[in-house]
């Protein structure tokens, strides 16, 4: 799976660009700097290139987060929520 975040800085949503060679289940969590899960996403990803908007993140406090993605591959990325 190829995953790209449109921007490592977000306000109220994250836009994920996915290129998946086969259908799979995508699980992602946003963790704060203490390691607590602040938001979770689980969705089925179709084959091919697609964009996925993870909305509803406006209630999270400002700061640094870690995005952990589980699917065919496991990935971690640092993100920043700002005003």
Secondary structure by P-SEA (a helix, b strand, c coil): cbbbbcccccccbbbbbbbccbbbbbbbbbbcccccccbbbbbbbccccccccccccccccbbbbbbbbbccccbbbbbbbcc
